């Protein structure tokens, strides 16, 4: 996903939610509908969330410092996690509280009957445009992945967050429209409370999904299978490395991957030859996987016996051991 595509989707959602929030609050003031209040708070929460995503994207661009030598790329994950918390608390829990309150006080909508329906229909149109933008931007990088896999495996958090928020907003608007319409038809305000409760359950569910996925990114995820295979090919396809002894990868940010590996090199007479070979391998890795920007390769001499022992490297060959030095002295 390009950062520009994510920013476009965020801005589209932000503008839509600000306009929708204003109209929903107006509809609540005129009608007293709890569904309209829950939806208004939902739109406010979404607007704040999009602001958080924009702030996270901006702060993640800061240059690395001695205290943070790998930069601030993962700060985007932190702000995405905060979004999940805001959606859960300000959106979901408030809607559930409002539903409980409305269930106890089941007054119907007594005036301005046409306002909530009109506002909800307009909001559905506006949210649909925002959702369409998020889908369009996601399709640039989604490829052949299913939507579920894209949301679960995307390393850049912005588009999955906007997609889920917009989807939740559209479904929530349908719930609100159902609750308001049934309240207007029956005069029973508990239908309004039911629609509000459905909105709350929906928002809590989306927030939990976002929190789980963002938590995984915060803990640190390795390269995808296809990138891992490309890195392995890049390391071993030249004459410099016989095999990979062990390797680990880690996303330092959505567009920055760290690769650390111990590699078995061919026998060389000089350190200069080893260094030249390592540099060639690093160049191949960056060509194969451009986001692999931080690479650490440790050359070693592979030993099958050492691998059976669990190390994989010929440490006894590379570094003289104390007993070897002692035996050498005794034999002299």
QUIPE-V229749 format. One line per field, one symbol per residue. phi: phi as a letter, one per 20 degrees, with the letter a starting at -180 (. if undefined). psi: psi as a letter, one per 40 degrees, with the letter a starting at -180 (. if undefined). burial: b if it has 24 or more other C-alpha atoms within 12 Angstrom, else e. A space follows every 50 residues. Layout:
phi = ???
psi = ???
burial = ???
This chain:
phi = .fffffffffffffffffffgfffffffffdmfffffffffgffffffff ffffffffffefffcgfcfencgfffffffffgfffffefefffffffff ffffcefeeeblgfffffffffffffffffffffffffffcfmeffffff ffdfeeeffgffgffffffffffffffffffffffdmeffffffffffff ffffffffffffffgffffodeffgffffffffffefeefcfaefbbccb feagdbddccbdceeffcecffffffffffffffffffcgffedccddfb dfcffffffodndeffffcgegffffffffee
psi = hidddddddddddddddddddddddddddddehddddddddddddddddd dddddddddeeiiiiddgeeafdeddddddddddddddddcddddddddd ddddgfiaheifdeddddddddddddddddddddddddddedbeiidddd ddehdhedddddddddddddddddddddddddddddeheddddddddddd dddddddddddddddddddhiiiidddddddddddeeiedhdihdiiiih heidfhhhhhihihiihididdddddddddddddddddgdegdhhhhhii hihdddddeedeigddddhhiddddddddde.
burial = bebebbbbbbbbbbbbbbbbbbbbbbbbeebbbbbbbbbbbbbbbbbbbb bbbbbbbeebeeeeeeeeebbbbbbbbbbbbbbbbbbbbbbbbbbbbbbb bbbeebbbbeeebebbbbbbbbbbebbbbbbbbbbebbbebbeeeeeeeb bbbbbbbbbbbbbbbbbbbbbbbbbbbbbbbbbbeeebbbbbbbbbbbbb bbbbbbbbbbbebbbbbbebbbbeeebbeebbbbbbeeebbbbbbbbbbb bbbbbbbbbbbbbbbbeeeeeeebeebbeebbebbbeebebbbbbebbbb bbbeeeeeeeebbbeeeeeeeeeeeeeeeeee
